[in-house]
Amino acid sequence: MSRLSRRSLLMGAAVAGAQDSTQAVRLGRPVRIALIGLEGHTGEILRPLPQLPDVQVVALADEDEKALAAATRNPRLKGARVYTDYRRLLEREQLDVAAICGPNGGRAERILAAIERGLHVVAEKPLAIEMDELERIERALSKHRVRLSMLLPMRFSPPYLALKQVVDSGEIGEVAMITAQKSYKLGERPAWYRKRSTYGGTIPWIGIHMVDLMRWTSGRELVEAVSCQARLFLPDLGDMENVTGTLFRLDNGGAGLLHMDYLRPETAPTHGDDRLRLAGSKGVAEYQAATGVTVVSQSSKPRVIEKLPPAQSLFVDFLESVYLGKRPGLSLEEILRVNRIVLLARQSAEEHRIVKLI
């Protein structure tokens, strides 16, 4: 079994990204950021830094001292002060934005601590692994004049931007069936994946990506869900589910199916196999890596969309919305909604019943 370290992969990607020649984005003022937690999609924060001359990561926090030492070797983090306790970081540093990653368990508390200090927040997903935690975050946001985003980078990637454009054009008509897949290699996972209290479940952890894409690309709302989840074949997984399936009812009476697994063989050419298919009243649009974005409709022959929209950065989009007044590509309403959906979908699996989502 190969060792898969998201920390090493993403931190390394950030170094590579430093060589990109992307046009600079000026925010009109210095923006001081702390990176709290080094697990997760940290590359989404670090990769765009070369095009953000006004932004500086001034501090890092993680309980793992070796991880902190490794992070400080990244050129993008040169000079950042390091802490093993995020609370001390928040007390001592003068900040504008907190970028919060790390294990799923405890993330809600870290987000709440940043909000209470008046900081803008960009956080790993999900925001919370329990509904009461999510509701506490919602209440805190209503009291403090801060902005929040969440790391759902797939929404900003070319294939899904292309699917969104196809649906918005009307070519495939009204979407009535959505089929989504996430299949990953298991690799070696950190210990926090094996405990419900620190992992929170596979449906919230990776399902939130596809639930967001299902809603956003199709323009349809998810109104009911019934789920199942299981841990099969590997007793060492602990509480971590490696197989899940969720059936959604759409707001127009259609159906959505999300199936996920950690069963992708080590011999597969890529770590993951993500797929999204949208079937509408006039045609079908779908994406998978093996075939690209394909469309077949009443108005055109089957085709592959060769010219995809350019990739975007969630982090840059968030900062532009905060400091330049631009409309965000991912709204707070959408973030809170998708968090609620995945927690309810997990509840359906745990209680073996259909749950209402609205």
N, C-alpha and C positions, 0 to 999 in steps of 0.2 A: 504494500500500500504506500503510495507516494505521500510525502508530507506536504500539505497545503496550508500555508500560512498567509492569511489575508493581510496581516500586518506587513510582512515582508514584501508581498506582491504590490500592495498599494503604496507603501512608502517608496519602493523602488520605482514605481510608475511616476511618482511625483518628481523624482530626479530627472527621469527621461523627459517629462513634460517641461522642465526648465529650458529645454532647447527649442521649444516651439516658438515660432515667429508670429504670434497672434497679435492683432492690433491692441494697443494699450487702452484700458478703460479707466478714465479719471473719475474719481468720486467727489472731488471738490474739497476733501479734507482728509487728514490722516485717520486710518481705521485700525485700531489695535485689537488683535484677536488672541484668544487663548484656545488651545486645543486640549480638551479634557477627555482623556481616553484614547488609546492608540489602536483599538480593535475596530474593524468595520470599514466603511467607505471613506477612510481618511484621504484617499487620493482625490476625491471630489473637492476637498478643501485645498489640498496642496498643489494639485496640477495647474490650476488657473493662476497661481500667484505671480508668475512672470508677466502676465498681462494686467496685473493690478498693482501698479507702482505705489498707490496710496495705502496699501494694506501690508501690515506686518504682524506675523505671529510672534507675540512677545513672551508667551509662557506656555508650558506643557504640563499636564498632570496625568500620571498613571501610577498604579500601585507597584508595577513591575519596574524596578530600577534598571534592569538590563535593557528593557524596551526603551526606556527614556534615554539611556546612553546611546543606543543605536539610532534613535530618532534625531538626536542632536548632530549626528554626522551627515544628515541631509542638508544640502546647501540652503534650502528654503527655510530651514529652521535654525540657521546659525545665529547664535546670540540669545536664543530663547531661554528664559529661566525655567528650571524644572522643579516640579513638586511631586511628592508621592501622595499628597492629600489635596484633593481639589478644593476643599473648603478653605484651606490656608491660601491657595492661589487666589480664590475669589476675594478674600479679605485683603490681600496685599497688593494686588495688581490693579492698575487703572485701565479699564477695558471698555470696549464698545460692543464687541460681539463675542459670544461663547459658542464654540463649535464642539458639540458634545457627541462623543462616540462611546466606545467601550462596551462591556457586556450589557445585554438587555435588562437584566435585573438591576435596579437602582438608577436606571436612566431617568425615570420620572423625577426622582428626588434631585438629581443634578440639574435637570431642566428647571425645576421649581426654584432652586437656589439661585440660578442665573437670572430668572425673571424677577425674583424678589429684589435683586440688586440693580434692576433697571437695564439689563443687558438684552440686546437682540440675540436671538438664538437660532442656530441651524443645527439640527440634531439628526443622529442616526435614527433609523426606523426599527420598530415602531416607537412612538413617543412613550408608550406605557404598555405594560403587559397585563394590567388589571384595569377594569372599568373605573373603579374609584380613583385610581391614579390619573387616568385620562380626564376625568371630571374635575379633579383638582387643578390640572394644568389649564383647562378651559376657564375656570373661575379666576385663576391668577392672571391669565391674559386679559380678562375683562377688566381687571383692576389696574393694570400697569400699561403704560403707553410704550410697549415694545413690540417688535415684529418677530415672527417665528416661521421657519421653514424646516423641511424634513428631507433627508437624502433619498429621493426617489429619482435617480439619474436616468432610468430607462425612458422616462417621459421625454427627455431631452435628446434622445439618440435618433439618428437618421431613419431607421426602419419604422419606428413607431410614429415619428413625425409624418412620414409618408402615408402610413395607414390612416392617420387622422385627416390628412388632406383628401384622401380618396373618399372617406365617408362624408366629409364636409362638402365635397363637390356634388354630392347627390348621385354619383354614378352607380352605387350598389343599393340605393334606396334606403328604406328604413331597416335598421339592423334588428334581427329577430333571434339570432343564434350566435353565441360567442363561445369559442372553445380556446382555453388557455392552458399552457403547460410550462412547468419548470422541472427539469431533471438535472441533478447535480451528482458529481462524484462525491463520495463521502470524505475521502482523505482522512487526515488526522485533525480532529477538532479540539479546541481548548476545552478544559474541564467544565466550563460554565454551560456548555451546550447540553450537558447530561442531567441538569437539574431544572425542574419546572420553575423554581423560584428565580433562576438567573437566565434561563432561556426563554420561557414563556410559550413555547410551542412553535411548530413549523408553519402553521397557518399564519400567525402574526409575523413571523420572522421573514419568510420569503414570499408568502402569499400576498403580502401588502403591495409588492411591486405589481403583480399581475392584476389584482383587484383595481388598483389605480388605473392601469392601462385599459382594462375592460370597460370601465366607466367612461374614461376620457376619450378614447378613440371612437367608441360606438355612439356616444351621446345619450346612452340609456342609463337609467338608474337601476340599482339592485334593490329589490324590495323584500325578498325572503331568501332564506338559505337553509340547506340541510347538509351536514358534513359528516364524514367519517375520517378517522385517523388511526394509525397503527404503528407499532414498533415490531418489525419482523426480522428474523434471521440472526440478528446481532445483539445478544444480551448485554454487551458492554455499552450500548447506547444510553442506558439509564432511562431518563424521562423523555429523550429526544425521539420524536416520531420520524420515521423515514418514508412513510407512505400516507398521503392525504388525498381526499377528493371532496369537492364542494359543488353542489348543484344550486344555482341561483335562479329565482324567478325575476324576470325583467319587468319594468314598469309598463310595458306594452303587452305583457302576457307571454313574451318569448322566454328563452332559457339561456343560461350561461353555465358553463362547466369549467372548473379549475381543478386540474389534477397535478400533483407534485410528488416527487420522490427524490431520495438520495441513493438511487440504485444504478446510476450511470457507471458503466465499467471503467476501470482504470485504463483500459486499452483504447478508450474513445479519444478522438483527436482533440476535443476541447473539454474544459471543465464542466460547462453547462450546455443544455439544449433547451432554449426558450422558444416557445411558439405561440402565435396568436392568430386566430381565424375569426373573421367577421362575416357572417352570412346575412344578406339583406334581401329585400323584396325584388331587387333588380340585379343582384350579382353577389360575388364573393371576393373578399380581399384577405390575404393572409401573409404572415411572415414566419419563416424559419430559416436558420442560417444556411442550410443546405441548398435552398432554392431561391432565397432572397424574398423580396416583396412582390407578390404576384396578384393579378387582378383578372377576373373574368366576369363579364357583365352583358346585359342585353344590348348594350350600345357599342361593344368592342370585342374583338377577338382576345383570347387569353394572351397576357403579356407579362413580362417582368419589368418592373420600374427600375430602370438602369440609373437614372439620375436622382439620387436621394437628396432631401434637404440637408443642409450642413449641420453638423453636430453643434449642440449648444451646451452651455455650462449652467447647471442648476445654481451653483454658488455665485457666479457672476450675475445671473438673473436676479437672485435674491438681493445682492448688494445694490444693484441698479434700482430695484424697487424701493429699498430703504433710503438710499442717499440721493437718487436722481428722480424719484417719483414715478418710475415706470410701472406699468401694470405687471404684476408677477405672472410668470408662466405656470405657477403652482400656488393656488390661493390657500389661505388659512382654512377657509370653509372646506375645501377639498381635503386638506390634510386631516382635519378632525374627523371628517366623514369616513375616510378610508380606514383610519385607526379604529373607529367604532365598528365598522363592518367586519374587520378581521377578528376582533375580539368576540363579536357575536357569532361569527362562523365557527370559531374555536369552541364557544359555549355549546353550539349545536352538536358538535362531535362529542363533547364530554357528557352531555345530557341526553343524547340520542333522540333529538326532536327537531322539528322545524322551528326556526326563529324568525321573527319579523325584524326587518332592518330599518323600517321607518314607522 
